[in-house]
Amino acid sequence: MSGGGLLIAGTTSDAGKSVVTAGICRWLVRQGVKVAPFKAQNMSLNSFVTREGAEIGRAQAMQAQAARVEPTALMNPVLLKPGSDRSSQVVLMGKPVGEMSARGFFGGSGGSSPGERLHGGRQEALLGTVLECLAELRGTYDAVICEGAGSPAEINLRRTDIVNMGIARNARLPVLVVGDIDRGGVFASFFGTVALLSREDQELVAGFLVNKFRGDVSLLEPGLDMLHGLTGRPSYGVLPFQHGLGIDEEDGLRVSMRGAVRESTVTAPVGEDVLRVAVCAIPLMSNFTDVDALAAEPGVVVRFVDRAEELADADLVVVPGTRGTVKALEWLRERGLADAIARRAAEGRPVLGICGGFQLLGEHIEDEVESRAGHVDGLGLLPVRVRFAREKTLTRPVGQALGEPVEGYEIHHGVAQVTGGEPFLDGCRVGEVWGTHWHGSLESDGFRRAFLREVAAAAGRRFVPAADTSFAALREEQLDRLGDLIEEHADTDALWRLIESGAPTGLPFIPPGAPA
């Protein structure tokens, strides 16, 4: 017998679908329900490697943590990793299968790239795989909480949709629509979302969930009653606005542990000084969640920067991962950031390159895969030569550095040949310039503290890492707060009825419906 299911859709991107999905997973597992997250298709540069070596979206990995289960490729069978405004790498069941144009993927006439030839340029060709993964999860778990993408009312994409109403209709999933009231216009968004769906799709939309409400909820209730009267669908809760509740982001510049755009909120330092970290906001930045562990440290201020002068007062500069190493190099040079980083290195001021950021700190790059630019000179700060391979490295390495155990994960096409320097994880260190392919290494508490002590000494700061900061515990606390939000502010009895029994019958049709 298949387990229950629910699809969390949104009126827009960033309405709170990922957070609500994680919150429902944490609420359910605390009730003794065996639950798993699922997102049929994700578009994100923030990804994660599962224990079996599959690449999935980081949001789904965090939702799995909320559900207290090990993440697998079944939870995110299709991942799109943008390489430009018009094309993405298609990752199917955790493995890259080629590049595809947006037109080819969403139902154009196909194309000549490996990905387009493989799938015939048709997104709907993946529907069978997606439904098989969902069915396998539902056969294993008591409940599967699915996350949609963008809005279900994207009428130009409905024919080939495999992540919103396409999967809801095929799997007979009830749908809850989340709206961000902090943006304004939430009632119009709720009504319009339903009214642009076909009659068959509307039959699955059970109701609404208001997200990020500020103020007295009694003032909102008349509007919710009127919405119920207009659509025949109730609201399942009003979630209050709370800072710092974001899980690992799909897109955007955000320090997700602190929930602050561009600059983290910082608690008082243990020592006399704070430590300032500047993260270069390079194009196609990927896995910038690596710096969340730094932002979680008392006395560490993390900010994203895009101008050379913003590096002047930084104690540590981080060059993060990117899906476009050569493009990031060009961008750093155009903006004067490359010269500013080189001056820092010459002055013995700390620089950390992670993955793509590590590659561009090297001597040169041979790239016939990602940018097809051929030979490109790097910044020359590390004795490293990089050659891009067609096979992607997807691993979960463990090791030691600075006398501390470290875990991480690797996601890259670039193969680094290290010809000198002091060994550092899989990369190297020269003076105060450090480079590694390992994402997530800073989440290892002992290593992070040792690294920050080195940075503080080189920067001349009287900064002392807190002895008891546990990044894993902070993340668990964050996920528990999401579970509390659902438990305290949503109609959990009604939510469980939806998950167990599906959408109510007899829901009214709201015209005009989807265009022919």
C-alpha positions as CSV (number, residue, x, y, z in Angstrom):
1,M,0.0,0.0,0.0
2,S,1.3,3.4,-1.0
3,G,2.0,6.0,1.7
4,G,0.3,9.3,1.9
5,G,1.5,12.4,0.0
6,L,1.2,16.1,-0.3
7,L,2.5,18.6,-2.8
8,I,3.6,22.1,-1.5
9,A,3.1,24.5,-4.4
10,G,3.7,28.3,-4.2
11,T,2.3,31.4,-5.7
12,T,5.8,32.4,-6.8
13,S,9.4,31.3,-6.5
14,D,10.8,31.9,-3.0
15,A,7.3,31.9,-1.5
16,G,8.6,29.5,1.2
17,K,8.0,26.0,-0.3
18,S,11.3,24.6,0.7
19,V,10.9,25.9,4.3
20,V,7.3,24.6,4.6
21,T,8.3,21.2,3.2
22,A,11.1,20.9,5.7
23,G,8.9,22.1,8.5
24,I,6.2,19.5,7.7
25,C,8.8,16.8,7.5
26,R,10.2,17.7,10.9
27,W,6.7,17.9,12.4
28,L,5.7,14.5,11.0
29,V,8.9,12.7,12.1
30,R,8.4,14.0,15.6
31,Q,4.9,12.4,15.6
32,G,6.5,9.1,14.8
33,V,5.7,9.2,11.0
34,K,8.2,7.8,8.6
35,V,8.4,10.6,6.1
36,A,10.6,11.6,3.1
37,P,10.9,14.8,1.0
38,F,10.7,14.8,-2.8
39,K,11.2,17.4,-5.5
40,A,10.8,16.1,-9.0
41,Q,12.8,18.8,-10.7
42,N,15.0,21.4,-9.1
43,M,17.0,24.2,-10.7
44,S,19.8,25.2,-8.4
45,L,23.6,25.8,-8.3
46,N,23.6,24.6,-4.6
47,S,23.9,20.9,-4.7
48,F,24.9,18.0,-2.4
49,V,26.5,14.6,-2.8
50,T,24.6,11.6,-1.3
51,R,26.5,8.6,0.2
52,E,25.9,6.6,-3.0
53,G,27.6,9.4,-5.0
54,A,24.5,11.1,-6.5
55,E,24.2,14.8,-6.9
56,I,20.9,16.4,-5.7
57,G,19.7,19.8,-4.6
58,R,20.9,21.0,-1.2
59,A,17.4,21.9,-0.2
60,Q,16.3,18.3,-0.6
61,A,19.3,17.1,1.4
62,M,18.3,19.5,4.3
63,Q,14.7,18.4,4.0
64,A,15.9,14.8,4.4
65,Q,17.7,15.9,7.5
66,A,14.5,17.4,8.7
67,A,12.9,14.0,8.1
68,R,15.8,12.3,9.9
69,V,16.5,10.1,6.8
70,E,19.5,9.7,4.6
71,P,19.1,11.7,1.3
72,T,19.1,9.8,-1.9
73,A,18.7,10.5,-5.6
74,L,15.1,9.3,-5.4
75,M,14.3,12.6,-3.6
76,N,15.4,14.8,-6.5
77,P,15.6,12.8,-9.7
78,V,16.0,15.8,-12.0
79,L,18.5,18.6,-11.2
80,L,19.2,21.5,-13.6
81,K,22.4,23.4,-13.0
82,P,22.4,26.7,-15.0
83,G,25.5,27.4,-17.0
84,S,24.1,30.6,-18.7
85,D,20.8,32.4,-19.1
86,R,19.8,29.9,-21.8
87,S,21.3,26.5,-20.9
88,S,21.7,24.1,-18.0
89,Q,23.5,20.9,-17.2
90,V,20.9,18.2,-16.7
91,V,21.6,15.9,-13.8
92,L,19.4,12.8,-13.9
93,M,19.2,10.4,-11.0
94,G,22.3,12.1,-9.5
95,K,24.5,11.9,-12.6
96,P,25.1,14.6,-15.3
97,V,23.7,13.6,-18.8
98,G,24.6,16.7,-20.8
99,E,23.8,20.3,-21.4
100,M,20.4,21.4,-22.7
101,S,19.0,24.7,-23.8
102,A,15.9,25.9,-22.0
103,R,13.9,25.7,-25.2
104,G,14.9,22.1,-25.7
105,F,14.2,21.1,-22.1
106,F,10.8,22.8,-21.8
107,G,9.5,21.5,-25.0
108,G,11.1,23.1,-28.0
109,S,12.2,21.3,-31.1
110,G,15.2,19.7,-29.6
111,G,18.8,20.3,-30.4
112,S,22.2,18.8,-31.0
113,S,23.8,18.6,-27.5
114,P,24.1,15.2,-25.8
115,G,21.4,16.1,-23.3
116,E,19.0,17.2,-26.0
117,R,19.6,14.1,-28.1
118,L,19.2,11.9,-25.0
119,H,15.8,13.3,-24.1
120,G,14.6,14.4,-27.5
121,G,14.3,17.9,-26.2
122,R,11.3,17.0,-24.2
123,Q,10.8,17.6,-20.5
124,E,7.8,15.3,-20.4
125,A,10.1,12.4,-21.4
126,L,11.3,12.5,-17.8
127,L,7.8,12.1,-16.3
128,G,8.1,8.3,-16.1
129,T,11.3,8.4,-14.2
130,V,9.9,11.0,-11.8
131,L,6.8,9.0,-11.1
132,E,8.7,5.8,-10.6
133,C,10.9,7.6,-8.0
134,L,7.9,9.0,-6.2
135,A,6.1,5.6,-6.2
136,E,9.2,3.9,-4.7
137,L,9.3,6.5,-1.9
138,R,5.6,6.1,-1.3
139,G,6.0,2.4,-1.1
140,T,8.8,2.8,1.6
141,Y,7.5,5.7,3.7
142,D,4.3,6.5,5.5
143,A,4.2,10.0,3.9
144,V,6.1,11.8,1.1
145,I,6.0,15.6,1.2
146,C,6.7,16.9,-2.3
147,E,7.9,20.4,-3.2
148,G,6.8,22.1,-6.4
149,A,8.8,24.7,-8.3
150,G,8.0,28.3,-9.1
151,S,4.2,28.6,-9.6
152,P,1.8,25.8,-10.7
153,A,0.0,28.5,-12.8
154,E,2.9,29.0,-15.4
155,I,0.4,28.4,-18.2
156,N,3.2,28.5,-20.9
157,L,4.9,25.5,-19.2
158,R,1.9,23.4,-18.1
159,R,1.9,21.0,-21.1
160,T,5.3,19.7,-20.1
161,D,5.1,20.2,-16.3
162,I,6.6,17.4,-14.2
163,V,7.1,19.2,-10.9
164,N,3.8,20.9,-10.1
165,M,0.3,19.9,-11.3
166,G,1.7,17.5,-13.8
167,I,3.0,15.2,-11.0
168,A,0.1,16.0,-8.7
169,R,-2.4,14.9,-11.3
170,N,-0.5,11.7,-12.2
171,A,0.1,10.7,-8.6
172,R,-3.2,12.0,-7.3
173,L,-1.5,14.3,-4.8
174,P,-3.5,17.0,-2.8
175,V,-1.9,20.4,-3.3
176,L,-1.4,23.1,-0.7
177,V,-0.5,26.6,-2.1
178,V,1.9,28.7,-0.1
179,G,1.9,32.5,-0.5
180,D,4.4,35.0,0.9
181,I,2.3,37.8,2.4
182,D,5.4,39.9,3.1
183,R,5.6,40.6,-0.6
184,G,2.0,41.9,-0.7
185,G,-0.9,40.8,-3.0
186,V,-1.2,37.4,-1.4
187,F,-5.1,37.1,-1.8
188,A,-4.9,38.0,-5.5
189,S,-2.0,35.5,-5.9
190,F,-4.0,32.7,-4.2
191,F,-7.1,33.4,-6.2
192,G,-5.3,33.9,-9.5
193,T,-3.2,30.7,-9.0
194,V,-6.3,28.6,-8.7
195,A,-8.3,30.4,-11.4
196,L,-5.5,29.8,-14.0
197,L,-5.6,26.0,-13.5
198,S,-7.7,23.6,-15.5
199,R,-10.7,22.0,-13.9
200,E,-8.8,18.7,-13.4
201,D,-5.9,20.5,-11.7
202,Q,-8.2,22.6,-9.6
203,E,-9.8,19.5,-8.2
204,L,-6.5,18.7,-6.4
205,V,-5.9,22.2,-4.9
206,A,-7.1,21.8,-1.3
207,G,-6.3,25.1,0.2
208,F,-3.8,27.8,1.2
209,L,-1.0,28.5,3.7
210,V,0.0,32.1,4.4
211,N,3.8,32.6,5.0
212,K,5.8,35.4,6.6
213,F,2.9,37.2,8.3
214,R,3.7,40.2,10.6
215,G,1.2,41.6,13.1
216,D,-2.2,40.6,14.5
217,V,-3.5,37.6,12.7
218,S,-7.1,38.5,13.7
219,L,-6.8,41.4,11.2
220,L,-6.1,38.9,8.4
221,E,-8.9,36.5,9.2
222,P,-11.7,38.3,7.4
223,G,-9.7,38.2,4.2
224,L,-9.1,34.5,4.7
225,D,-12.8,34.0,5.2
226,M,-13.6,35.9,2.0
227,L,-11.0,33.9,0.1
228,H,-12.7,30.7,1.4
229,G,-16.0,32.0,0.2
230,L,-14.6,32.9,-3.3
231,T,-12.7,29.7,-3.9
232,G,-14.4,27.1,-1.6
233,R,-10.9,26.3,-0.2
234,P,-9.8,27.0,3.4
235,S,-6.5,28.3,4.7
236,Y,-4.5,25.7,6.6
237,G,-2.6,28.2,8.7
238,V,-0.8,31.5,9.0
239,L,3.0,31.2,9.6
240,P,4.5,34.3,11.3
241,F,7.6,36.0,10.0
242,Q,10.7,34.8,11.8
243,H,14.3,35.6,11.0
244,G,16.9,33.0,10.3
245,L,14.5,30.2,9.2
246,G,15.8,29.7,5.7
247,I,17.3,26.3,4.8
248,D,20.0,25.9,2.1
249,E,18.9,28.2,-0.7
250,E,18.2,27.1,-4.3
251,D,19.2,30.5,-5.6
252,G,20.0,34.0,-4.5
253,L,22.6,35.6,-2.3
254,R,21.8,34.5,1.2
255,V,23.6,33.4,4.3
256,S,21.0,30.8,5.1
257,M,22.0,30.1,8.7
258,R,21.4,33.7,9.6
259,G,18.7,34.4,7.0
260,A,20.3,37.7,6.1
261,V,20.9,38.9,2.5
262,R,24.4,40.1,1.7
263,E,25.6,40.3,5.3
264,S,25.2,38.0,8.2
265,T,24.0,39.0,11.7
266,V,26.8,38.5,14.1
267,T,26.7,37.6,17.8
268,A,29.3,39.1,20.2
269,P,32.8,37.6,19.8
270,V,34.5,35.5,22.5
271,G,37.8,37.4,22.1
272,E,38.4,41.1,21.7
273,D,38.0,41.3,17.9
274,V,35.5,40.2,15.3
275,L,36.7,38.5,12.1
276,R,35.5,39.9,8.8
277,V,34.9,37.5,5.9
278,A,34.3,38.8,2.3
279,V,32.9,36.3,-0.1
280,C,33.4,37.2,-3.8
281,A,30.0,37.0,-5.5
282,I,31.3,35.5,-8.7
283,P,29.0,34.6,-11.6
284,L,27.2,31.3,-11.5
285,M,28.2,31.0,-7.8
286,S,27.6,27.5,-6.5
287,N,27.4,26.1,-3.0
288,F,27.9,29.4,-1.4
289,T,26.3,27.7,1.6
290,D,29.9,26.7,2.4
291,V,30.2,29.9,4.4
292,D,27.2,29.3,6.5
293,A,29.4,27.5,9.1
294,L,31.5,30.7,9.3
295,A,28.5,32.9,9.7
296,A,27.3,30.6,12.6
297,E,30.5,31.4,14.6
298,P,30.2,34.2,17.3
299,G,32.2,37.2,16.2
300,V,32.4,36.3,12.5
301,V,30.8,38.7,10.0
302,V,30.2,37.3,6.5
303,R,29.3,39.5,3.6
304,F,29.1,39.0,-0.2
305,V,31.0,41.5,-2.2
306,D,31.5,42.5,-5.8
307,R,33.9,45.4,-5.7
308,A,37.7,45.5,-5.1
309,E,37.5,48.1,-2.4
310,E,35.2,45.9,-0.3
311,L,38.1,43.5,0.2
312,A,40.2,46.2,2.0
313,D,39.0,45.5,5.5
314,A,38.4,41.8,5.2
315,D,40.4,39.4,7.3
316,L,39.6,36.5,5.0
317,V,38.5,36.5,1.4
318,V,36.6,33.5,0.2
319,V,36.4,32.7,-3.5
320,P,33.5,30.2,-3.6
321,G,32.5,27.5,-6.1
322,T,31.1,28.3,-9.5
323,R,29.6,26.6,-12.5
324,G,31.7,28.9,-14.7
325,T,35.3,29.0,-13.6
326,V,36.6,30.8,-16.7
327,K,33.7,33.3,-16.7
328,A,34.4,33.9,-13.0
329,L,38.1,34.6,-13.8
330,E,37.1,37.2,-16.4
331,W,34.7,38.8,-14.0
332,L,37.3,39.0,-11.2
333,R,39.8,40.7,-13.6
334,E,37.2,43.1,-15.1
335,R,36.3,44.3,-11.7
336,G,39.8,44.6,-10.3
337,L,39.1,41.9,-7.7
338,A,41.8,39.7,-9.2
339,D,44.5,42.3,-8.6
340,A,43.1,42.9,-5.1
341,I,43.3,39.2,-4.3
342,A,46.9,39.0,-5.7
343,R,47.9,42.0,-3.5
344,R,46.4,40.2,-0.5
345,A,48.4,37.1,-1.2
346,A,51.6,39.1,-1.6
347,E,51.0,40.8,1.8
348,G,50.3,37.4,3.5
349,R,46.6,38.1,4.1
350,P,44.3,35.0,4.0
351,V,42.5,33.9,0.9
352,L,40.5,30.6,0.6
353,G,39.4,29.2,-2.7
354,I,36.8,26.4,-2.7
355,C,36.2,24.2,-5.7
356,G,35.9,26.6,-8.7
357,G,37.4,29.3,-6.5
358,F,40.4,26.9,-5.9
359,Q,40.8,26.2,-9.6
360,L,41.0,29.9,-10.6
361,L,43.7,30.5,-8.0
362,G,46.0,28.1,-9.9
363,E,48.4,28.6,-12.7
364,H,46.4,27.7,-15.7
365,I,43.2,25.9,-16.7
366,E,42.5,23.6,-19.7
367,D,38.8,23.7,-20.3
368,E,37.2,22.0,-23.3
369,V,34.1,21.0,-21.2
370,E,32.5,23.8,-19.2
371,S,33.4,27.0,-21.2
372,R,35.3,25.3,-24.1
373,A,37.8,28.2,-23.8
374,G,40.9,25.9,-24.1
375,H,44.0,27.2,-22.3
376,V,43.3,30.0,-19.8
377,D,45.8,31.5,-17.3
378,G,44.7,31.4,-13.7
379,L,45.6,33.9,-11.0
380,G,48.9,32.1,-10.4
381,L,48.6,32.1,-6.6
382,L,48.8,28.3,-6.1
383,P,51.0,25.7,-7.9
384,V,48.0,24.0,-9.5
385,R,47.2,23.1,-13.0
386,V,43.5,22.2,-13.8
387,R,42.2,20.1,-16.7
388,F,38.4,19.8,-17.1
389,A,37.3,16.2,-17.6
390,R,33.9,15.2,-19.0
391,E,33.3,12.8,-16.1
392,K,32.2,14.7,-13.0
393,T,33.8,14.0,-9.7
394,L,31.1,13.2,-7.1
395,T,32.5,12.0,-3.8
396,R,32.2,12.3,0.0
397,P,35.8,12.5,1.2
398,V,37.0,12.3,4.8
399,G,40.5,13.2,6.1
400,Q,42.5,15.4,8.4
401,A,43.8,19.0,8.2
402,L,45.3,21.3,10.8
403,G,45.3,18.3,13.2
404,E,41.6,17.9,13.1
405,P,39.2,15.4,11.4
406,V,37.4,16.8,8.3
407,E,34.5,15.6,6.2
408,G,33.3,17.2,2.9
409,Y,31.9,16.5,-0.5
410,E,33.2,17.2,-4.0
411,I,31.3,18.2,-7.1
412,H,33.5,19.3,-10.1
413,H,34.7,18.6,-13.6
414,G,38.1,20.2,-13.0
415,V,41.0,17.8,-12.2
416,A,43.7,19.5,-10.2
417,Q,47.4,18.6,-10.5
418,V,49.1,20.1,-7.4
419,T,52.8,20.6,-8.1
420,G,53.9,22.2,-4.8
421,G,52.9,24.0,-1.7
422,E,51.8,22.5,1.6
423,P,49.1,19.8,1.4
424,F,45.6,21.0,2.4
425,L,42.8,18.5,2.1
426,D,42.9,17.6,-1.6
427,G,44.5,20.9,-2.6
428,C,47.4,23.0,-1.2
429,R,48.4,26.0,0.8
430,V,51.1,28.6,-0.1
431,G,51.6,31.2,2.6
432,E,48.1,32.4,3.6
433,V,46.5,31.2,0.3
434,W,44.5,28.0,0.7
435,G,42.7,26.0,-1.9
436,T,40.6,22.8,-1.9
437,H,37.8,21.1,-3.9
438,W,36.1,20.1,-0.7
439,H,32.7,21.7,-0.1
440,G,31.3,21.5,3.5
441,S,34.7,21.2,5.2
442,L,34.0,24.2,7.4
443,E,31.0,22.3,9.0
444,S,33.6,20.1,10.8
445,D,33.8,22.1,14.1
446,G,37.3,21.3,15.2
447,F,38.8,22.0,11.7
448,R,36.8,25.3,11.4
449,R,38.1,26.5,14.7
450,A,41.7,25.6,13.8
451,F,41.3,27.3,10.5
452,L,39.9,30.5,12.0
453,R,42.7,30.6,14.5
454,E,45.2,30.6,11.6
455,V,43.2,33.3,9.8
456,A,43.1,35.5,13.0
457,A,46.8,35.1,13.6
458,A,47.6,36.1,10.0
459,A,45.2,39.0,10.0
460,G,46.5,40.2,13.4
461,R,43.1,40.0,15.0
462,R,42.5,39.1,18.7
463,F,39.7,36.8,17.6
464,V,39.0,33.6,19.5
465,P,36.7,30.9,18.1
466,A,34.0,29.8,20.5
467,A,34.8,26.4,22.1
468,D,31.3,25.1,22.0
469,T,29.8,26.1,18.6
470,S,28.4,23.0,17.0
471,F,27.2,23.6,13.4
472,A,25.3,20.3,13.4
473,A,23.5,21.3,16.6
474,L,22.6,24.7,15.2
475,R,21.2,23.2,12.1
476,E,19.1,20.7,14.1
477,E,17.8,23.6,16.2
478,Q,16.9,25.5,13.0
479,L,15.0,22.5,11.7
480,D,13.2,22.1,15.0
481,R,12.1,25.7,14.8
482,L,10.6,24.9,11.4
483,G,8.8,22.0,12.9
484,D,7.5,24.2,15.7
485,L,6.3,26.7,13.2
486,I,4.1,24.1,11.5
487,E,2.9,22.5,14.8
488,E,2.0,25.9,16.4
489,H,0.6,27.8,13.5
490,A,-0.8,25.3,11.0
491,D,-4.0,23.2,11.2
492,T,-2.0,20.0,11.7
493,D,-5.1,17.8,12.0
494,A,-6.4,19.0,8.6
495,L,-2.9,18.7,7.1
496,W,-2.7,15.0,8.2
497,R,-6.2,14.3,6.7
498,L,-4.9,15.8,3.4
499,I,-1.7,13.6,3.5
500,E,-3.6,10.5,4.4
501,S,-6.8,10.9,2.3
502,G,-6.1,13.3,-0.5
503,A,-7.9,16.4,-1.6
504,P,-11.6,16.8,-0.5
505,T,-14.2,15.9,-3.2
506,G,-16.5,18.5,-4.6
507,L,-14.1,21.5,-4.7
508,P,-15.6,24.2,-6.9
509,F,-14.2,25.2,-10.3
510,I,-13.0,28.8,-10.4
511,P,-13.2,30.4,-13.8
512,P,-11.7,31.1,-16.3
513,G,-9.5,28.0,-15.8
514,A,-6.4,27.2,-18.0
515,P,-6.5,28.6,-21.5
516,A,-7.1,26.1,-24.3
